[in-house]
Amino acid sequence: MPNNFLFSVFFLLTFSVFGQSKKDTLQMTTQDSSIVYSIELREIVFTPGNVYNSDEDKKAKLILKRRIFRVYPYAKLTADKLTQLNATMAKLKTNKEKKKYFKIVEKYLEDEFEPKLKKLSRKDGQILVKLIYRQTGQSTYDLIKDYKSGWKAFWANSTARLFSIDLKTEYQPFEVNEDFQIETILNAAFNQNQLMRQEPSKPINFDELSSYWISKMKSSSIKNAN
């Protein structure tokens, strides 16, 4: 069996839990606003990621920050556990030992994460899928396909899509504005020691990323002006 076991089980568990939540009820609070505002006051470099076009835009970005702070630890933990899993699997010699170890890991995941994952909303799940891709370099769909089968991956994705979650989603900060916003928030949180830094599976040059979006916004403004 491939070394993607932990990741696959984690997500099979995750999306079965998301299925119990049919509404995204996350709201902005005064505490959220004050916390994020204090973060931004310490920012030195201003990028499109912390420029607001309206109060609604500001609110949306503040809520996005709250979501990232909520789910990033799960993404980081997944990557950390995969590393540990790879090291342990390399030491196991028989399929029987590996299967036994798989069951132990599965039981641990169920006991440790199910109560916490029940608290996540559908939008949290969408962000988590992107962050998992950031940390592992593979989509959830592909990882489940590797571990289980193409049919299992299809079934899992079909179920997830009922709750507006696509397991094939990739993390594309140079292509998708929300992903750029996510990377901006992560970069600020890492620099201020508010989240524990973990480098993405596929390196991202944040200065290059910011310059790209600044240039893109300027080009768009000029085009609209004409």
SULBELJO-V306802 format. One record per backbone hydrogen bond with DSSP energy under -0.5 kcal/mol. CO is the residue of the C=O (numbers start at 1). NH is the residue of the N-H. Records with the same first field share a line. If there is no record, write none. Layout:
# SULBELJO-V306802
CO->NH + NH
This chain:
# SULBELJO-V306802
2->5
4->8
5->9
6->10
7->11
8->12
9->13
10->14
11->15
12->16
13->17
14->18
15->19
17->20
18->21
20->22
23->25
29->33
30->34
31->35
32->36
33->37
34->38
35->39
36->40
37->41
38->42
39->42
40->43
44->46
45->47
47->50
48->51
50->52
54->58
55->59
56->60
57->61
58->62
59->63
60->64
61->65
62->66
63->67
64->68
65->69
66->70
67->71
68->72
71->74 + 75
72->76
73->77
74->78
75->79
76->80
77->81
78->82
79->83
80->84
81->85
82->86
83->87
84->88
85->89
86->90
88->91 + 92
89->92
94->98
95->99
96->100
97->101
98->102
99->103
100->104
101->105
102->106
103->107
104->108
105->109
106->110
107->111
108->112
109->113 + 114
110->114
113->117
114->118
116->119
117->120
121->125
122->126
123->127
124->128
125->129
126->130
127->131
128->132
129->133
130->134
131->135
132->136
133->137
134->201 + 202
139->143
140->144
141->145
142->146
143->147
144->148 + 149
149->153
150->154
151->155
152->156
153->157
154->158
155->159
156->160
157->161
158->162
159->162
160->163 + 165
161->164
165->167
166->169
167->140 + 141
170->172
172->175 + 176
175->177
176->180
177->181
178->182
179->183
180->184
181->185
182->186
183->187
184->188
185->189
186->190
187->191
188->192
189->194 + 195
190->193
201->203
204->206
205->209
206->210
207->211
208->212
209->213
210->214
211->215
212->216
213->217
214->218
215->219
216->220
217->221
218->222
219->223
220->224
221->225
222->226
